[in-house]
């Protein structure tokens, strides 16, 4: 899964169903990239993802936690309404993640350019992702 650098921000676009091993590899790739370069932000675009199960939710939260420990902020972009509803119904939260409606607003949150509308963000409540 490609991790693109846009200045000091990493951009990852997830598509379709992610295998558990792919999600874990992505976590390692992102933390490695943060460690090797000046990275202050990570945008994970999940607009192409149909479902987020508890494992992927936990991996996304762990990416945000690891990034924060290394000085980078993580923004989750493009969550579909059905995915948000599923996460709420399952009682899953994504601690440490800020959300935005799209990549443009995510980049604006991280200080890249200006979006015409203020970004829509929420800070989820902490919950066990097991």
MODELLER restraints for C-alpha pairs under 7 A, 6 or more apart:
rsr = mdl.restraints
at = mdl.atoms
rsr.add(forms.Gaussian(group=physical.xy_distance, feature=features.Distance(at['CA:1:A'], at['CA:26:A']), mean=6.74, stdev=0.5))
rsr.add(forms.Gaussian(group=physical.xy_distance, feature=features.Distance(at['CA:2:A'], at['CA:12:A']), mean=6.61, stdev=0.5))
rsr.add(forms.Gaussian(group=physical.xy_distance, feature=features.Distance(at['CA:3:A'], at['CA:10:A']), mean=6.35, stdev=0.5))
rsr.add(forms.Gaussian(group=physical.xy_distance, feature=features.Distance(at['CA:3:A'], at['CA:11:A']), mean=5.84, stdev=0.5))
rsr.add(forms.Gaussian(group=physical.xy_distance, feature=features.Distance(at['CA:3:A'], at['CA:12:A']), mean=5.07, stdev=0.5))
rsr.add(forms.Gaussian(group=physical.xy_distance, feature=features.Distance(at['CA:4:A'], at['CA:10:A']), mean=5.53, stdev=0.5))
rsr.add(forms.Gaussian(group=physical.xy_distance, feature=features.Distance(at['CA:4:A'], at['CA:11:A']), mean=5.06, stdev=0.5))
rsr.add(forms.Gaussian(group=physical.xy_distance, feature=features.Distance(at['CA:4:A'], at['CA:12:A']), mean=6.44, stdev=0.5))
rsr.add(forms.Gaussian(group=physical.xy_distance, feature=features.Distance(at['CA:5:A'], at['CA:11:A']), mean=6.24, stdev=0.5))
rsr.add(forms.Gaussian(group=physical.xy_distance, feature=features.Distance(at['CA:8:A'], at['CA:38:A']), mean=5.92, stdev=0.5))
rsr.add(forms.Gaussian(group=physical.xy_distance, feature=features.Distance(at['CA:8:A'], at['CA:39:A']), mean=4.52, stdev=0.5))
rsr.add(forms.Gaussian(group=physical.xy_distance, feature=features.Distance(at['CA:8:A'], at['CA:40:A']), mean=5.71, stdev=0.5))
rsr.add(forms.Gaussian(group=physical.xy_distance, feature=features.Distance(at['CA:8:A'], at['CA:41:A']), mean=6.69, stdev=0.5))
rsr.add(forms.Gaussian(group=physical.xy_distance, feature=features.Distance(at['CA:9:A'], at['CA:39:A']), mean=5.62, stdev=0.5))
rsr.add(forms.Gaussian(group=physical.xy_distance, feature=features.Distance(at['CA:9:A'], at['CA:40:A']), mean=6.00, stdev=0.5))
rsr.add(forms.Gaussian(group=physical.xy_distance, feature=features.Distance(at['CA:9:A'], at['CA:41:A']), mean=4.55, stdev=0.5))
rsr.add(forms.Gaussian(group=physical.xy_distance, feature=features.Distance(at['CA:9:A'], at['CA:42:A']), mean=5.51, stdev=0.5))
rsr.add(forms.Gaussian(group=physical.xy_distance, feature=features.Distance(at['CA:10:A'], at['CA:41:A']), mean=6.30, stdev=0.5))
rsr.add(forms.Gaussian(group=physical.xy_distance, feature=features.Distance(at['CA:10:A'], at['CA:42:A']), mean=4.67, stdev=0.5))
rsr.add(forms.Gaussian(group=physical.xy_distance, feature=features.Distance(at['CA:10:A'], at['CA:43:A']), mean=6.12, stdev=0.5))
rsr.add(forms.Gaussian(group=physical.xy_distance, feature=features.Distance(at['CA:11:A'], at['CA:42:A']), mean=6.01, stdev=0.5))
rsr.add(forms.Gaussian(group=physical.xy_distance, feature=features.Distance(at['CA:11:A'], at['CA:43:A']), mean=4.86, stdev=0.5))
rsr.add(forms.Gaussian(group=physical.xy_distance, feature=features.Distance(at['CA:11:A'], at['CA:44:A']), mean=6.07, stdev=0.5))
rsr.add(forms.Gaussian(group=physical.xy_distance, feature=features.Distance(at['CA:12:A'], at['CA:43:A']), mean=6.25, stdev=0.5))
rsr.add(forms.Gaussian(group=physical.xy_distance, feature=features.Distance(at['CA:12:A'], at['CA:44:A']), mean=4.87, stdev=0.5))
rsr.add(forms.Gaussian(group=physical.xy_distance, feature=features.Distance(at['CA:12:A'], at['CA:45:A']), mean=6.05, stdev=0.5))
rsr.add(forms.Gaussian(group=physical.xy_distance, feature=features.Distance(at['CA:13:A'], at['CA:44:A']), mean=5.97, stdev=0.5))
rsr.add(forms.Gaussian(group=physical.xy_distance, feature=features.Distance(at['CA:13:A'], at['CA:45:A']), mean=4.63, stdev=0.5))
rsr.add(forms.Gaussian(group=physical.xy_distance, feature=features.Distance(at['CA:13:A'], at['CA:46:A']), mean=6.32, stdev=0.5))
rsr.add(forms.Gaussian(group=physical.xy_distance, feature=features.Distance(at['CA:14:A'], at['CA:45:A']), mean=6.05, stdev=0.5))
rsr.add(forms.Gaussian(group=physical.xy_distance, feature=features.Distance(at['CA:14:A'], at['CA:46:A']), mean=5.23, stdev=0.5))
rsr.add(forms.Gaussian(group=physical.xy_distance, feature=features.Distance(at['CA:14:A'], at['CA:48:A']), mean=6.02, stdev=0.5))
rsr.add(forms.Gaussian(group=physical.xy_distance, feature=features.Distance(at['CA:14:A'], at['CA:49:A']), mean=6.35, stdev=0.5))
rsr.add(forms.Gaussian(group=physical.xy_distance, feature=features.Distance(at['CA:15:A'], at['CA:48:A']), mean=4.42, stdev=0.5))
rsr.add(forms.Gaussian(group=physical.xy_distance, feature=features.Distance(at['CA:15:A'], at['CA:49:A']), mean=5.27, stdev=0.5))
rsr.add(forms.Gaussian(group=physical.xy_distance, feature=features.Distance(at['CA:16:A'], at['CA:48:A']), mean=5.86, stdev=0.5))
rsr.add(forms.Gaussian(group=physical.xy_distance, feature=features.Distance(at['CA:16:A'], at['CA:49:A']), mean=4.88, stdev=0.5))
rsr.add(forms.Gaussian(group=physical.xy_distance, feature=features.Distance(at['CA:16:A'], at['CA:50:A']), mean=6.38, stdev=0.5))
rsr.add(forms.Gaussian(group=physical.xy_distance, feature=features.Distance(at['CA:17:A'], at['CA:49:A']), mean=6.48, stdev=0.5))
rsr.add(forms.Gaussian(group=physical.xy_distance, feature=features.Distance(at['CA:23:A'], at['CA:56:A']), mean=6.75, stdev=0.5))
rsr.add(forms.Gaussian(group=physical.xy_distance, feature=features.Distance(at['CA:23:A'], at['CA:59:A']), mean=6.79, stdev=0.5))
rsr.add(forms.Gaussian(group=physical.xy_distance, feature=features.Distance(at['CA:24:A'], at['CA:59:A']), mean=6.94, stdev=0.5))
rsr.add(forms.Gaussian(group=physical.xy_distance, feature=features.Distance(at['CA:27:A'], at['CA:59:A']), mean=7.00, stdev=0.5))
rsr.add(forms.Gaussian(group=physical.xy_distance, feature=features.Distance(at['CA:27:A'], at['CA:63:A']), mean=5.72, stdev=0.5))
rsr.add(forms.Gaussian(group=physical.xy_distance, feature=features.Distance(at['CA:31:A'], at['CA:66:A']), mean=6.83, stdev=0.5))
rsr.add(forms.Gaussian(group=physical.xy_distance, feature=features.Distance(at['CA:31:A'], at['CA:67:A']), mean=6.57, stdev=0.5))
rsr.add(forms.Gaussian(group=physical.xy_distance, feature=features.Distance(at['CA:39:A'], at['CA:72:A']), mean=6.21, stdev=0.5))
rsr.add(forms.Gaussian(group=physical.xy_distance, feature=features.Distance(at['CA:40:A'], at['CA:71:A']), mean=6.32, stdev=0.5))
rsr.add(forms.Gaussian(group=physical.xy_distance, feature=features.Distance(at['CA:40:A'], at['CA:72:A']), mean=4.15, stdev=0.5))
rsr.add(forms.Gaussian(group=physical.xy_distance, feature=features.Distance(at['CA:40:A'], at['CA:73:A']), mean=6.18, stdev=0.5))
rsr.add(forms.Gaussian(group=physical.xy_distance, feature=features.Distance(at['CA:41:A'], at['CA:72:A']), mean=4.85, stdev=0.5))
rsr.add(forms.Gaussian(group=physical.xy_distance, feature=features.Distance(at['CA:41:A'], at['CA:73:A']), mean=4.68, stdev=0.5))
rsr.add(forms.Gaussian(group=physical.xy_distance, feature=features.Distance(at['CA:41:A'], at['CA:74:A']), mean=5.78, stdev=0.5))
rsr.add(forms.Gaussian(group=physical.xy_distance, feature=features.Distance(at['CA:41:A'], at['CA:110:A']), mean=6.38, stdev=0.5))
rsr.add(forms.Gaussian(group=physical.xy_distance, feature=features.Distance(at['CA:42:A'], at['CA:72:A']), mean=6.89, stdev=0.5))
rsr.add(forms.Gaussian(group=physical.xy_distance, feature=features.Distance(at['CA:42:A'], at['CA:73:A']), mean=6.13, stdev=0.5))
rsr.add(forms.Gaussian(group=physical.xy_distance, feature=features.Distance(at['CA:42:A'], at['CA:74:A']), mean=4.62, stdev=0.5))
rsr.add(forms.Gaussian(group=physical.xy_distance, feature=features.Distance(at['CA:42:A'], at['CA:75:A']), mean=6.23, stdev=0.5))
rsr.add(forms.Gaussian(group=physical.xy_distance, feature=features.Distance(at['CA:43:A'], at['CA:74:A']), mean=5.89, stdev=0.5))
rsr.add(forms.Gaussian(group=physical.xy_distance, feature=features.Distance(at['CA:43:A'], at['CA:75:A']), mean=4.93, stdev=0.5))
rsr.add(forms.Gaussian(group=physical.xy_distance, feature=features.Distance(at['CA:43:A'], at['CA:76:A']), mean=5.96, stdev=0.5))
rsr.add(forms.Gaussian(group=physical.xy_distance, feature=features.Distance(at['CA:43:A'], at['CA:77:A']), mean=6.77, stdev=0.5))
rsr.add(forms.Gaussian(group=physical.xy_distance, feature=features.Distance(at['CA:43:A'], at['CA:106:A']), mean=6.59, stdev=0.5))
rsr.add(forms.Gaussian(group=physical.xy_distance, feature=features.Distance(at['CA:44:A'], at['CA:75:A']), mean=6.34, stdev=0.5))
rsr.add(forms.Gaussian(group=physical.xy_distance, feature=features.Distance(at['CA:44:A'], at['CA:76:A']), mean=4.95, stdev=0.5))
rsr.add(forms.Gaussian(group=physical.xy_distance, feature=features.Distance(at['CA:44:A'], at['CA:77:A']), mean=5.93, stdev=0.5))
rsr.add(forms.Gaussian(group=physical.xy_distance, feature=features.Distance(at['CA:45:A'], at['CA:76:A']), mean=6.07, stdev=0.5))
rsr.add(forms.Gaussian(group=physical.xy_distance, feature=features.Distance(at['CA:45:A'], at['CA:77:A']), mean=4.59, stdev=0.5))
rsr.add(forms.Gaussian(group=physical.xy_distance, feature=features.Distance(at['CA:45:A'], at['CA:78:A']), mean=5.72, stdev=0.5))
rsr.add(forms.Gaussian(group=physical.xy_distance, feature=features.Distance(at['CA:45:A'], at['CA:103:A']), mean=6.58, stdev=0.5))
rsr.add(forms.Gaussian(group=physical.xy_distance, feature=features.Distance(at['CA:46:A'], at['CA:77:A']), mean=6.08, stdev=0.5))
rsr.add(forms.Gaussian(group=physical.xy_distance, feature=features.Distance(at['CA:46:A'], at['CA:78:A']), mean=5.46, stdev=0.5))
rsr.add(forms.Gaussian(group=physical.xy_distance, feature=features.Distance(at['CA:46:A'], at['CA:79:A']), mean=5.78, stdev=0.5))
rsr.add(forms.Gaussian(group=physical.xy_distance, feature=features.Distance(at['CA:47:A'], at['CA:78:A']), mean=4.33, stdev=0.5))
rsr.add(forms.Gaussian(group=physical.xy_distance, feature=features.Distance(at['CA:47:A'], at['CA:79:A']), mean=5.51, stdev=0.5))
rsr.add(forms.Gaussian(group=physical.xy_distance, feature=features.Distance(at['CA:47:A'], at['CA:80:A']), mean=6.22, stdev=0.5))
rsr.add(forms.Gaussian(group=physical.xy_distance, feature=features.Distance(at['CA:50:A'], at['CA:83:A']), mean=6.71, stdev=0.5))
rsr.add(forms.Gaussian(group=physical.xy_distance, feature=features.Distance(at['CA:51:A'], at['CA:83:A']), mean=5.68, stdev=0.5))
rsr.add(forms.Gaussian(group=physical.xy_distance, feature=features.Distance(at['CA:52:A'], at['CA:83:A']), mean=6.37, stdev=0.5))
rsr.add(forms.Gaussian(group=physical.xy_distance, feature=features.Distance(at['CA:54:A'], at['CA:129:A']), mean=6.16, stdev=0.5))
rsr.add(forms.Gaussian(group=physical.xy_distance, feature=features.Distance(at['CA:54:A'], at['CA:130:A']), mean=6.71, stdev=0.5))
rsr.add(forms.Gaussian(group=physical.xy_distance, feature=features.Distance(at['CA:57:A'], at['CA:94:A']), mean=6.46, stdev=0.5))
rsr.add(forms.Gaussian(group=physical.xy_distance, feature=features.Distance(at['CA:58:A'], at['CA:129:A']), mean=5.59, stdev=0.5))
rsr.add(forms.Gaussian(group=physical.xy_distance, feature=features.Distance(at['CA:61:A'], at['CA:94:A']), mean=5.26, stdev=0.5))
rsr.add(forms.Gaussian(group=physical.xy_distance, feature=features.Distance(at['CA:61:A'], at['CA:95:A']), mean=5.73, stdev=0.5))
rsr.add(forms.Gaussian(group=physical.xy_distance, feature=features.Distance(at['CA:61:A'], at['CA:96:A']), mean=6.30, stdev=0.5))
rsr.add(forms.Gaussian(group=physical.xy_distance, feature=features.Distance(at['CA:61:A'], at['CA:97:A']), mean=6.63, stdev=0.5))
rsr.add(forms.Gaussian(group=physical.xy_distance, feature=features.Distance(at['CA:64:A'], at['CA:74:A']), mean=5.33, stdev=0.5))
rsr.add(forms.Gaussian(group=physical.xy_distance, feature=features.Distance(at['CA:64:A'], at['CA:96:A']), mean=5.59, stdev=0.5))
rsr.add(forms.Gaussian(group=physical.xy_distance, feature=features.Distance(at['CA:64:A'], at['CA:97:A']), mean=5.96, stdev=0.5))
rsr.add(forms.Gaussian(group=physical.xy_distance, feature=features.Distance(at['CA:65:A'], at['CA:96:A']), mean=6.10, stdev=0.5))
rsr.add(forms.Gaussian(group=physical.xy_distance, feature=features.Distance(at['CA:67:A'], at['CA:73:A']), mean=6.41, stdev=0.5))
rsr.add(forms.Gaussian(group=physical.xy_distance, feature=features.Distance(at['CA:67:A'], at['CA:74:A']), mean=6.94, stdev=0.5))
rsr.add(forms.Gaussian(group=physical.xy_distance, feature=features.Distance(at['CA:74:A'], at['CA:97:A']), mean=5.86, stdev=0.5))
rsr.add(forms.Gaussian(group=physical.xy_distance, feature=features.Distance(at['CA:74:A'], at['CA:98:A']), mean=6.67, stdev=0.5))
rsr.add(forms.Gaussian(group=physical.xy_distance, feature=features.Distance(at['CA:75:A'], at['CA:97:A']), mean=5.83, stdev=0.5))
rsr.add(forms.Gaussian(group=physical.xy_distance, feature=features.Distance(at['CA:75:A'], at['CA:98:A']), mean=4.89, stdev=0.5))
rsr.add(forms.Gaussian(group=physical.xy_distance, feature=features.Distance(at['CA:75:A'], at['CA:99:A']), mean=5.43, stdev=0.5))
rsr.add(forms.Gaussian(group=physical.xy_distance, feature=features.Distance(at['CA:75:A'], at['CA:100:A']), mean=6.86, stdev=0.5))
rsr.add(forms.Gaussian(group=physical.xy_distance, feature=features.Distance(at['CA:75:A'], at['CA:106:A']), mean=6.07, stdev=0.5))
rsr.add(forms.Gaussian(group=physical.xy_distance, feature=features.Distance(at['CA:76:A'], at['CA:97:A']), mean=6.46, stdev=0.5))
rsr.add(forms.Gaussian(group=physical.xy_distance, feature=features.Distance(at['CA:76:A'], at['CA:98:A']), mean=6.14, stdev=0.5))
rsr.add(forms.Gaussian(group=physical.xy_distance, feature=features.Distance(at['CA:76:A'], at['CA:99:A']), mean=4.68, stdev=0.5))
rsr.add(forms.Gaussian(group=physical.xy_distance, feature=features.Distance(at['CA:76:A'], at['CA:100:A']), mean=6.28, stdev=0.5))
rsr.add(forms.Gaussian(group=physical.xy_distance, feature=features.Distance(at['CA:77:A'], at['CA:99:A']), mean=5.78, stdev=0.5))
rsr.add(forms.Gaussian(group=physical.xy_distance, feature=features.Distance(at['CA:77:A'], at['CA:100:A']), mean=4.89, stdev=0.5))
rsr.add(forms.Gaussian(group=physical.xy_distance, feature=features.Distance(at['CA:77:A'], at['CA:101:A']), mean=5.63, stdev=0.5))
rsr.add(forms.Gaussian(group=physical.xy_distance, feature=features.Distance(at['CA:77:A'], at['CA:102:A']), mean=4.91, stdev=0.5))
rsr.add(forms.Gaussian(group=physical.xy_distance, feature=features.Distance(at['CA:77:A'], at['CA:103:A']), mean=5.60, stdev=0.5))
rsr.add(forms.Gaussian(group=physical.xy_distance, feature=features.Distance(at['CA:77:A'], at['CA:106:A']), mean=6.33, stdev=0.5))
rsr.add(forms.Gaussian(group=physical.xy_distance, feature=features.Distance(at['CA:78:A'], at['CA:100:A']), mean=6.65, stdev=0.5))
rsr.add(forms.Gaussian(group=physical.xy_distance, feature=features.Distance(at['CA:78:A'], at['CA:101:A']), mean=4.98, stdev=0.5))
rsr.add(forms.Gaussian(group=physical.xy_distance, feature=features.Distance(at['CA:78:A'], at['CA:102:A']), mean=4.63, stdev=0.5))
rsr.add(forms.Gaussian(group=physical.xy_distance, feature=features.Distance(at['CA:78:A'], at['CA:103:A']), mean=6.96, stdev=0.5))
rsr.add(forms.Gaussian(group=physical.xy_distance, feature=features.Distance(at['CA:79:A'], at['CA:101:A']), mean=6.83, stdev=0.5))
rsr.add(forms.Gaussian(group=physical.xy_distance, feature=features.Distance(at['CA:87:A'], at['CA:93:A']), mean=6.96, stdev=0.5))
rsr.add(forms.Gaussian(group=physical.xy_distance, feature=features.Distance(at['CA:92:A'], at['CA:127:A']), mean=6.47, stdev=0.5))
rsr.add(forms.Gaussian(group=physical.xy_distance, feature=features.Distance(at['CA:92:A'], at['CA:129:A']), mean=5.90, stdev=0.5))
rsr.add(forms.Gaussian(group=physical.xy_distance, feature=features.Distance(at['CA:93:A'], at['CA:124:A']), mean=5.85, stdev=0.5))
rsr.add(forms.Gaussian(group=physical.xy_distance, feature=features.Distance(at['CA:93:A'], at['CA:125:A']), mean=6.22, stdev=0.5))
rsr.add(forms.Gaussian(group=physical.xy_distance, feature=features.Distance(at['CA:93:A'], at['CA:126:A']), mean=6.17, stdev=0.5))
rsr.add(forms.Gaussian(group=physical.xy_distance, feature=features.Distance(at['CA:93:A'], at['CA:127:A']), mean=5.53, stdev=0.5))
rsr.add(forms.Gaussian(group=physical.xy_distance, feature=features.Distance(at['CA:94:A'], at['CA:124:A']), mean=6.16, stdev=0.5))
rsr.add(forms.Gaussian(group=physical.xy_distance, feature=features.Distance(at['CA:95:A'], at['CA:124:A']), mean=6.00, stdev=0.5))
rsr.add(forms.Gaussian(group=physical.xy_distance, feature=features.Distance(at['CA:95:A'], at['CA:125:A']), mean=6.64, stdev=0.5))
rsr.add(forms.Gaussian(group=physical.xy_distance, feature=features.Distance(at['CA:95:A'], at['CA:126:A']), mean=5.33, stdev=0.5))
rsr.add(forms.Gaussian(group=physical.xy_distance, feature=features.Distance(at['CA:97:A'], at['CA:123:A']), mean=6.89, stdev=0.5))
rsr.add(forms.Gaussian(group=physical.xy_distance, feature=features.Distance(at['CA:98:A'], at['CA:121:A']), mean=5.99, stdev=0.5))
rsr.add(forms.Gaussian(group=physical.xy_distance, feature=features.Distance(at['CA:98:A'], at['CA:122:A']), mean=5.95, stdev=0.5))
rsr.add(forms.Gaussian(group=physical.xy_distance, feature=features.Distance(at['CA:98:A'], at['CA:123:A']), mean=5.69, stdev=0.5))
rsr.add(forms.Gaussian(group=physical.xy_distance, feature=features.Distance(at['CA:99:A'], at['CA:121:A']), mean=4.91, stdev=0.5))
rsr.add(forms.Gaussian(group=physical.xy_distance, feature=features.Distance(at['CA:99:A'], at['CA:122:A']), mean=5.95, stdev=0.5))
rsr.add(forms.Gaussian(group=physical.xy_distance, feature=features.Distance(at['CA:100:A'], at['CA:106:A']), mean=5.53, stdev=0.5))
rsr.add(forms.Gaussian(group=physical.xy_distance, feature=features.Distance(at['CA:100:A'], at['CA:119:A']), mean=6.04, stdev=0.5))
rsr.add(forms.Gaussian(group=physical.xy_distance, feature=features.Distance(at['CA:100:A'], at['CA:120:A']), mean=5.32, stdev=0.5))
rsr.add(forms.Gaussian(group=physical.xy_distance, feature=features.Distance(at['CA:100:A'], at['CA:121:A']), mean=5.27, stdev=0.5))
rsr.add(forms.Gaussian(group=physical.xy_distance, feature=features.Distance(at['CA:101:A'], at['CA:120:A']), mean=6.31, stdev=0.5))
rsr.add(forms.Gaussian(group=physical.xy_distance, feature=features.Distance(at['CA:104:A'], at['CA:115:A']), mean=6.79, stdev=0.5))
rsr.add(forms.Gaussian(group=physical.xy_distance, feature=features.Distance(at['CA:105:A'], at['CA:115:A']), mean=5.97, stdev=0.5))
rsr.add(forms.Gaussian(group=physical.xy_distance, feature=features.Distance(at['CA:105:A'], at['CA:119:A']), mean=5.27, stdev=0.5))
rsr.add(forms.Gaussian(group=physical.xy_distance, feature=features.Distance(at['CA:108:A'], at['CA:114:A']), mean=5.46, stdev=0.5))
rsr.add(forms.Gaussian(group=physical.xy_distance, feature=features.Distance(at['CA:108:A'], at['CA:115:A']), mean=5.91, stdev=0.5))
rsr.add(forms.Gaussian(group=physical.xy_distance, feature=features.Distance(at['CA:109:A'], at['CA:119:A']), mean=6.82, stdev=0.5))
